[in-house]
C-alpha cells in the first residue's frame, strides 16, 4: 500500500468520525465554543428578569416543618436545590449540601431543596432522613418551579437574589465550597440592592 493511500484512508476516517459527532451532538454554538452567552457572561451565569415566587408545600422531615413557603423568598437571597430521590448524583450531592447549609446557617438566605416527584411525604421524609437532610424540603407537584429553574439534569443548584433574579444555575454535583461561594455572592448582591 502506498503512503498516499494510507493518508487518504486516515483522512476519510477523520471526516467520518467528525460527521458522526455532528450527527449525534449537533453543531456547537458560538456560546459553547467561547463559554460566553450573548450578554458576555459565563455560560453558567443566568441573567433573566425577576419572576414572582411560587407557593410550595413543605413536608415534615428533619430540619423541615409542614406548611407552605414562597420560593424564592421575596426580599431575601435564595438557594434552591432541585433533586430527585431516584437520582444517584443527588445522593452524592447531599454531603456537600449539608456542609454548605451548615456554613451559611447564620446568613440571611433561604436554603431549600425541592422535588417534583409523586412519592408520598412519608417516603420522601424517610429518604431525607436516610441521607442526612436537615433543612427545609418542599414538593413541587405541578413541576412549576422545576420548569422555571431545572437545568439539563438533576441535581440543579440555583441562586436567586432578593429581587427574584437568577444569579447562577448549574446542574451536576457541586462541592460545598462552590455552593457556599455562589450563595454568598447572592447574599452580597441582595444586600447591595438594599443600599
PAVORO-486677 format. One line per 3 residues: number of its first residue (from 1); for each residue x, y, z of C-alpha. Coordinates in steps of 0.1 Angstrom, whole numbers, plus 5000, padded with zeros to 4 digits. Example, Ala and Ser with C-alpha at 12.3 -4.5 7.8 and 13.67 -1.06 7.14 Angstrom:
% PAVORO-486677
1	5123/4955/5078 ~ 5137/4989/5071
This chain:
% PAVORO-486677
1	5000/5000/5000 ~ 5013/5034/4991 ~ 5018/5062/5016
4	4992/5084/4998 ~ 4965/5057/5001 ~ 4972/5053/5039
7	4969/5091/5044 ~ 4938/5093/5023 ~ 4923/5064/5044
10	4932/5082/5077 ~ 4917/5115/5064 ~ 4885/5098/5054
13	4882/5081/5088 ~ 4886/5115/5105 ~ 4859/5131/5083
16	4835/5102/5091 ~ 4842/5105/5128 ~ 4836/5142/5127
19	4804/5138/5108 ~ 4792/5112/5133 ~ 4799/5135/5162
22	4779/5163/5144 ~ 4751/5138/5138 ~ 4749/5128/5174
25	4757/5160/5192 ~ 4749/5187/5166 ~ 4770/5216/5157
28	4783/5236/5187 ~ 4770/5271/5192 ~ 4793/5301/5194
31	4784/5303/5231 ~ 4796/5267/5236 ~ 4828/5274/5218
34	4836/5306/5237 ~ 4820/5298/5271 ~ 4801/5330/5268
37	4764/5338/5263 ~ 4750/5367/5243 ~ 4754/5391/5272
40	4790/5382/5276 ~ 4788/5363/5309 ~ 4799/5328/5316
43	4775/5302/5303 ~ 4766/5291/5338 ~ 4756/5326/5347
46	4719/5334/5343 ~ 4706/5369/5336 ~ 4668/5369/5334
49	4640/5391/5346 ~ 4628/5385/5382 ~ 4598/5362/5385
52	4571/5360/5411 ~ 4577/5334/5438 ~ 4557/5302/5438
55	4539/5288/5468 ~ 4552/5253/5476 ~ 4542/5228/5503
58	4570/5219/5528 ~ 4569/5185/5545 ~ 4576/5172/5580
61	4612/5159/5578 ~ 4645/5165/5596 ~ 4651/5203/5595
64	4618/5209/5577 ~ 4583/5216/5591 ~ 4550/5210/5573
67	4534/5241/5559 ~ 4539/5264/5529 ~ 4568/5286/5517
70	4573/5311/5489 ~ 4602/5301/5466 ~ 4622/5322/5460
73	4615/5341/5492 ~ 4608/5378/5484 ~ 4633/5403/5497
76	4659/5376/5506 ~ 4686/5357/5488 ~ 4675/5322/5480
79	4694/5289/5473 ~ 4674/5262/5456 ~ 4685/5226/5452
82	4663/5207/5427 ~ 4667/5170/5432 ~ 4650/5136/5429
85	4652/5106/5452 ~ 4659/5082/5423 ~ 4689/5103/5412
88	4723/5088/5422 ~ 4741/5122/5417 ~ 4716/5138/5440
91	4725/5113/5467 ~ 4762/5121/5462 ~ 4753/5159/5464
94	4738/5156/5499 ~ 4770/5158/5520 ~ 4781/5190/5502
97	4746/5204/5506 ~ 4747/5196/5544 ~ 4781/5213/5547
100	4770/5243/5527 ~ 4739/5246/5548 ~ 4758/5245/5580
103	4783/5271/5568 ~ 4756/5296/5557 ~ 4732/5288/5586
106	4737/5322/5602 ~ 4734/5341/5569 ~ 4703/5358/5556
109	4694/5332/5529 ~ 4665/5309/5522 ~ 4681/5274/5517
112	4657/5248/5504 ~ 4656/5216/5485 ~ 4627/5209/5461
115	4615/5178/5443 ~ 4586/5173/5419 ~ 4583/5135/5424
118	4549/5119/5430 ~ 4560/5099/5461 ~ 4543/5101/5495
121	4555/5126/5521 ~ 4565/5097/5543 ~ 4587/5081/5516
124	4603/5115/5509 ~ 4609/5122/5547 ~ 4624/5087/5551
127	4648/5093/5521 ~ 4656/5128/5536 ~ 4664/5113/5570
130	4685/5085/5554 ~ 4706/5110/5535 ~ 4711/5134/5565
133	4690/5162/5551 ~ 4685/5189/5578 ~ 4670/5219/5561
136	4636/5227/5546 ~ 4623/5204/5518 ~ 4594/5212/5496
139	4574/5195/5469 ~ 4565/5209/5435 ~ 4538/5185/5423
142	4529/5206/5392 ~ 4566/5209/5384 ~ 4562/5247/5381
145	4594/5255/5399 ~ 4613/5227/5381 ~ 4601/5241/5347
148	4614/5275/5357 ~ 4648/5266/5371 ~ 4658/5230/5363
151	4689/5228/5341 ~ 4696/5199/5319 ~ 4695/5174/5347
154	4694/5166/5384 ~ 4707/5179/5407 ~ 4704/5215/5397
157	4716/5243/5421 ~ 4702/5278/5417 ~ 4709/5311/5435
160	4684/5339/5433 ~ 4689/5375/5446 ~ 4664/5394/5468
163	4646/5408/5438 ~ 4639/5373/5424 ~ 4666/5374/5396
166	4685/5342/5390 ~ 4722/5349/5395 ~ 4735/5314/5389
169	4721/5280/5379 ~ 4740/5248/5371 ~ 4734/5211/5371
172	4756/5183/5384 ~ 4773/5176/5417 ~ 4790/5206/5433
175	4815/5210/5461 ~ 4804/5227/5494 ~ 4830/5255/5486
178	4814/5262/5452 ~ 4779/5262/5467 ~ 4789/5285/5496
181	4806/5308/5472 ~ 4776/5311/5450 ~ 4752/5315/5480
184	4775/5343/5495 ~ 4775/5361/5461 ~ 4737/5360/5461
187	4736/5374/5496 ~ 4761/5401/5487 ~ 4740/5410/5456
190	4709/5411/5477 ~ 4725/5434/5504 ~ 4739/5457/5477
193	4704/5461/5462 ~ 4691/5472/5496 ~ 4716/5501/5499
